[in-house]
Amino acid sequence: MMILFGKRLRELRKAANLTQKQLGAKLSVTKVSISGYENSTRMASIETLVDIANLFKVDLDYLIGTDSYVVSDNSEEYGIRMANEEINLIQELRKHMDLYNNLLNDPKRTIELIEKKLR
């Protein structure tokens, strides 16, 4: 959860053309704190999380990486918010169709096999 928060915070900050120092000033925290949040070495307080969400007009769920979405049978609308890194991962996976299909068909088993291989 912290990793996604850091990535999303960095994306939001850069999209708003703010430096870490400028964002810190808006949130009444130091540049060092912003850096820690973005590098996932420090977690913001609940008050700061709320301030960040309000500043960037995003949901807390999105900010901390616990997004949820609803698919309705009678609606053509479908959406989920994803970090750029998540989109890049999916794009890269699609280049390897066997692995991509295995992930879709049995995600838990495929992840376990990848973890085993990495050890």
C-alpha positions as CSV (number, residue, x, y, z in Angstrom):
1,M,0.0,0.0,0.0
2,M,2.8,2.4,0.8
3,I,4.5,1.9,-2.5
4,L,1.4,2.7,-4.5
5,F,0.8,5.8,-2.3
6,G,4.3,7.1,-3.0
7,K,4.0,6.5,-6.7
8,R,0.5,8.1,-6.9
9,L,1.6,11.1,-4.8
10,R,4.6,11.7,-7.1
11,E,2.4,11.4,-10.2
12,L,-0.2,13.9,-8.7
13,R,2.6,16.3,-7.6
14,K,4.3,16.3,-11.0
15,A,0.9,16.6,-12.9
16,A,0.3,19.7,-10.8
17,N,3.8,21.0,-11.6
18,L,4.7,21.3,-8.0
19,T,8.1,20.7,-6.4
20,Q,8.4,18.6,-3.3
21,K,9.1,21.8,-1.4
22,Q,6.0,23.6,-2.8
23,L,3.8,20.6,-2.0
24,G,5.2,20.5,1.5
25,A,4.4,24.1,2.0
26,K,0.8,23.6,0.9
27,L,0.4,20.7,3.3
28,S,2.4,22.2,6.2
29,V,5.0,19.4,6.1
30,T,8.7,19.5,5.1
31,K,10.2,18.7,1.7
32,V,11.9,15.7,3.5
33,S,8.4,14.4,4.5
34,I,7.2,14.6,0.9
35,S,10.3,12.8,-0.3
36,G,9.8,10.1,2.3
37,Y,6.2,9.6,1.2
38,E,7.1,9.4,-2.4
39,N,10.0,7.0,-1.7
40,S,7.8,4.8,0.5
41,T,10.0,5.2,3.5
42,R,7.5,7.2,5.5
43,M,3.7,7.2,5.7
44,A,1.6,10.3,6.0
45,S,-0.7,10.8,9.0
46,I,-4.4,10.4,8.3
47,E,-4.8,14.2,8.5
48,T,-2.1,14.7,5.9
49,L,-3.6,12.0,3.7
50,V,-7.0,13.8,3.8
51,D,-5.2,17.1,3.0
52,I,-3.5,15.5,0.0
53,A,-6.7,13.9,-1.3
54,N,-8.5,17.3,-0.9
55,L,-5.7,19.2,-2.6
56,F,-5.6,16.9,-5.6
57,K,-9.3,16.2,-5.6
58,V,-8.9,12.4,-5.5
59,D,-10.4,9.7,-3.3
60,L,-8.5,8.5,-0.3
61,D,-9.0,4.9,-1.7
62,Y,-7.2,5.9,-4.9
63,L,-4.4,7.7,-3.0
64,I,-3.5,4.8,-0.8
65,G,-4.1,2.1,-3.4
66,T,-7.3,0.5,-2.3
67,D,-9.4,1.6,-5.3
68,S,-12.6,-0.1,-5.9
69,Y,-14.9,0.0,-8.9
70,V,-18.3,-1.3,-9.8
71,V,-19.3,-2.9,-13.0
72,S,-23.0,-2.6,-13.8
73,D,-24.9,-4.9,-16.2
74,N,-26.9,-2.0,-17.5
75,S,-24.1,0.5,-17.9
76,E,-21.5,0.9,-20.5
77,E,-19.3,2.9,-18.1
78,Y,-16.4,1.1,-16.7
79,G,-13.3,2.5,-15.1
80,I,-10.5,2.0,-12.7
81,R,-7.7,4.3,-11.7
82,M,-4.2,2.9,-12.1
83,A,-0.7,4.3,-11.6
84,N,1.4,4.7,-14.7
85,E,3.6,1.9,-13.5
86,E,0.6,-0.5,-13.3
87,I,-0.4,0.4,-16.8
88,N,3.2,-0.2,-18.0
89,L,3.2,-3.6,-16.3
90,I,0.0,-4.7,-18.1
91,Q,1.3,-3.4,-21.4
92,E,4.6,-5.3,-21.0
93,L,2.7,-8.5,-19.9
94,R,0.6,-8.3,-23.1
95,K,3.8,-8.7,-25.1
96,H,4.1,-12.2,-23.5
97,M,0.8,-13.7,-24.3
98,D,1.4,-17.1,-22.6
99,L,2.3,-15.5,-19.3
100,Y,-0.5,-12.9,-19.7
101,N,-3.1,-15.7,-20.3
102,N,-1.7,-17.7,-17.4
103,L,-2.1,-14.7,-15.1
104,L,-5.7,-14.2,-16.3
105,N,-6.7,-17.8,-16.0
106,D,-5.0,-18.6,-12.6
107,P,-3.4,-15.4,-11.2
108,K,-2.6,-16.9,-7.7
109,R,-0.8,-19.9,-9.1
110,T,1.1,-17.9,-11.7
111,I,2.3,-15.4,-9.0
112,E,3.3,-18.2,-6.8
113,L,5.4,-19.7,-9.6
114,I,7.0,-16.3,-10.3
115,E,7.8,-15.8,-6.6
116,K,9.3,-19.3,-6.4
117,K,11.5,-18.6,-9.5
118,L,12.7,-15.3,-8.0
119,R,13.9,-16.9,-4.7
